[in-house]
Amino acid sequence: MLREILKTEIEKKGFVTFDRFVYLALYHPEYGYYTKKRTKPVPGEDFFTAPELSSIFGKVIANHIRKISEERNIPLRILELGGGKGFLAKDILSSLPVEEYIILEKNNVAKEIVHGVKIVENLNEIENFSGFVISNEFFDAFPFKRIRKINGELREVVLRKKGNELFEDTIPFTEEISCEPEEGCEYSLFTGWNSFLENLFKKFQSGYFLTIDYGDFCKNLRNRREGTFLSFRKNRIERDYLRFIGEVDLTSRVDFSHLKNLLAGYLTSIEIRPQSEFLLSEGIERFLSPEDAITALTLIVDMGRKFKVLSGFKN
Ligand SMILES: C[S@@+](CC[C@H](N)C(=O)[O-])C[C@H]1O[C@@H](n2cnc3c(N)ncnc32)[C@H](O)[C@@H]1O
């Protein structure tokens, strides 16, 4: 069905931009990968995020929040962006006496897993907020464009159709870009971050911001011939993503240099560190039992190197 929707759009304009394609494939109200109703991750079909993998992750974050709340006198009110199925909320709520927990989420499955939270689909539904704004794998779930540099010219990937088949093509890219790909390389530009942050910080008055994501800095992302776009199906990289639209998770590595630049307009004391460093400095070992050894290794060593933690204060 998504294929038909895309084909109709392509017929009107000649192409669809890649960020429009990602938006439809992930968030079409009926057929999107994230908006289709699913509760638990299906082993073998979905990658587990850190909160889905283990409650230790949420316990460490809860402990971090408690510490910052005491040091800075920030109320224990939490707004979680893209809370997914609600696992992180559940673990934080079982560790901390939270006054209010709001989850911003486009799908509505969290309410089946966690109780005592308010789920909103849109930031317009919340009042001005002071407290903690947290997220895990949220900024990598925004639609993105794929920008290539070919013979010195920047071009963006679009989708066109031939008969029934969709295929990739490129058109000139003329907008400003803070991280330009090197010749022959491809960079993913998340297009909705700016306006999302503008809206968020209209509501977020004061407190602490913490986001964790899979990503790197511009200098390590702009020189990749294969780009940073990734498509997953049944726990594997799926190269033929156009065959499985709506069944594949489309994502890309977060550019923490770009995200930091955008957040610098709102936050102070921004820090970015590897997830491993964050978990170890927050004393993850205190929350582990012997049977958690494999999970701890995944969180600290495997994900710990690939994921980064960005934090800052809103005064
Ligand atoms: C990769 S999942 C991560 C879910 C969860 N944070 C976790 O770690 O398990 C990203 C989630 O963000 C949600 N999302 C992305 N953009 C959103 C937006 N603008 N508003 C609300 N939810 C959004 C998606 O629906 C999806 O559930």
The ligand as a Gaussian input file, in Angstrom:
#p B3LYP/6-31G(d) Opt

LIG

0 1
 C       14.214000       4.050000      17.559000
 S       12.705000       4.198000      18.398000
 C       13.305000       4.256000      20.068000
 C       12.268000       3.961000      21.098000
 C       12.726000       4.020000      22.554000
 N       13.225000       5.335000      22.902000
 C       13.756000       2.971000      22.862000
 O       14.921000       3.326000      23.101000
 O       13.400000       1.793000      22.883000
 C       12.239000       5.882000      18.059000
 C       10.855000       6.228000      18.564000
 O       10.670000       7.639000      18.427000
 C        9.346000       7.884000      17.994000
 N        9.355000       9.202000      17.325000
 C       10.227000       9.629000      16.382000
 N        9.971000      10.912000      16.025000
 C        8.930000      11.309000      16.783000
 C        8.236000      12.547000      16.927000
 N        8.568000      13.625000      16.195000
 N        7.229000      12.620000      17.815000
 C        6.914000      11.556000      18.588000
 N        7.540000      10.341000      18.506000
 C        8.548000      10.226000      17.629000
 C        9.024000       6.694000      17.075000
 O        7.644000       6.471000      16.958000
 C        9.745000       5.547000      17.790000
 O        8.894000       4.860000      18.674000

